[in-house]
Amino acid sequence: MTTTEMQDLQRTMAHLRQCVGALRTRYGKAAAVERLSNDLDRLEIDARDLSERPPIEVHARAGERIPVPDAPYDDALFRGPDCDDEGLGGLHGER
């Protein structure tokens, strides 16, 4: 995580802490407000852990590439009683 990402996270959590504080002022120690406060405490603990001991970065690998030929498909694939040409709205029979 970059320094900018951590700063954004810290700033967002501080704003969230203010919002939860405002909810506590309005609703007191309501169960939902206490859960939000608890969730925020855990989020701050996780952010601190991530900052102090960043894990090894994972780089996404490109998926398997499947070549698609440029040649047109054989029309026989789209003939028969059980075939729909979905690209043309499911027309049946002669083209």
C-alpha positions in Angstrom: 0.0 0.0 0.0 1.4 3.3 -1.0 1.8 6.3 1.4 -1.0 8.1 -0.4 -3.3 5.1 0.0 -2.5 5.0 3.7 -3.1 8.7 4.1 -6.4 8.4 2.3 -7.4 5.5 4.5 -6.4 7.4 7.7 -8.3 10.5 6.5 -11.4 8.4 5.7 -11.3 6.6 9.0 -11.0 10.0 10.8 -14.1 11.3 9.0 -15.9 8.0 9.8 -15.0 8.4 13.4 -16.5 11.9 13.4 -19.7 10.5 11.8 -20.0 7.8 14.4 -19.4 10.3 17.1 -22.3 12.4 15.8 -24.5 9.3 15.7 -23.5 8.6 19.3 -24.5 12.1 20.3 -27.8 11.7 18.6 -28.7 8.1 19.6 -26.6 7.5 22.6 -25.3 4.0 23.2 -27.7 2.3 20.8 -26.6 -1.2 19.8 -26.2 -0.2 16.1 -24.0 2.8 17.0 -21.9 0.6 19.4 -21.4 -2.0 16.6 -20.3 0.7 14.2 -17.8 2.0 16.7 -16.5 -1.5 17.3 -16.2 -2.1 13.6 -14.3 1.2 13.2 -11.9 0.2 16.1 -11.2 -3.1 14.3 -10.7 -1.3 11.0 -8.2 1.0 12.6 -6.3 -2.0 14.2 -6.1 -3.7 10.8 -4.9 -0.5 9.1 -2.2 -0.1 11.7 -1.1 -3.7 11.2 -1.1 -3.3 7.5 1.0 -0.1 7.8 3.5 -1.7 10.3 3.8 -5.1 8.6 2.8 -4.8 5.0 2.2 -8.2 3.3 3.9 -9.3 0.1 2.3 -7.6 -2.8 0.4 -9.8 -5.2 0.6 -9.1 -8.9 -2.3 -10.2 -11.0 -1.4 -12.6 -13.8 -3.0 -12.4 -17.1 -5.5 -15.2 -17.7 -5.1 -17.9 -20.2 -5.4 -16.6 -23.7 -7.6 -18.5 -26.1 -7.0 -17.7 -29.8 -10.1 -16.9 -31.8 -9.6 -17.5 -35.6 -10.5 -14.7 -38.0 -12.0 -17.2 -40.5 -15.8 -17.2 -40.7 -17.6 -20.0 -38.9 -19.0 -23.0 -40.9 -22.7 -22.3 -41.5 -23.4 -26.0 -40.8 -23.0 -25.1 -37.1 -26.1 -23.0 -37.3 -28.4 -25.4 -39.2 -30.8 -27.9 -37.7 -34.0 -28.0 -35.7 -32.2 -27.4 -32.4 -30.1 -24.4 -33.4 -31.0 -20.7 -32.8 -29.0 -17.9 -34.2 -29.2 -15.7 -31.1 -27.5 -12.9 -32.9 -30.5 -12.6 -35.2 -33.2 -12.8 -32.5 -33.6 -16.6 -32.6 -34.8 -17.0 -36.2 -35.4 -20.6 -37.4 -35.2 -22.1 -40.8 -33.9 -20.6 -44.0 -31.7 -17.6 -43.9 
